[in-house]
Amino acid sequence: MRILLVEDDASLSRFVEKGLYEAGHQIEVTDNGKYALTLCMTEQFDVAVVDRMLPGLDGLSLVKAMRAAQITTPVLFLTSLGGVDDRVEGLEAGGDDYLTKPFAFSELLARVTALSRRSVNITAQASPELKYADLTLNLFEHTASRQGQVLDLQPKEFRILELFMRHPGRVITRTMLLEHVWDIHFDPQTSVVETHISRLRNKLEKPFGDTLIQTVRGAGYKLEHKAETGLC
């Protein structure tokens, strides 16, 4: 199981990370709510364990943003706020479960495991294909086609297109592309993103006479179909 842990208490974070790792799970850890949101938008997790009291983007705001973006990853809130109103607020924000600090690790593990069953069921029912307009991406066979015509995509191009097709109509920033496709968490000061986007556009758009990947000036790119019409 792949778990996102968002916790700014370094000692507690290490304790939970170690326990989950020893239980056989893969853990991504951050103490930053904004970065956690980027991870959720670009990566797949079975469960997210989120501290409510985070600096910057707090846990409630993080989960609200996830749900607004239609990210359905089950969320377990960790918090020192144990009142009924606090629990209700967390659940209404989009959380799925609530665990009050201090807690026994065995209980956290049991709750995470229970939440993961929901994620597994959703995944099992999901189609291996992503579709947008006349574009199809088969995640199992790692193939792409448009209007029934197979597209010859390189691995990086496929990952870029997968990210776009998971979030059609939403702006995908250069930073998100670097993190998702190249696993780079800093600006390499190169045109690697722009070069790959250009190559992908040539394969997706030129043979079909329209535009799929839109440039959003000063922000990034988004997948949005626009037919091209010539003027006489």
Beta strands, then each sheet from edge to edge (+ up, - down):
strand 1: 2-6
strand 2: 26-30
strand 3: 47-51
strand 4: 75-79
strand 5: 97-100
strand 6: 129-132
strand 7: 135-138
strand 8: 143-146
strand 9: 149-151
strand 10: 172-173
strand 11: 210-216
strand 12: 220-227
sheet 1: 2+ 1+ 3+ 4+ 5+
sheet 2: 6+ 7- 8+ 9-
sheet 3: 10+ 12- 11+
end
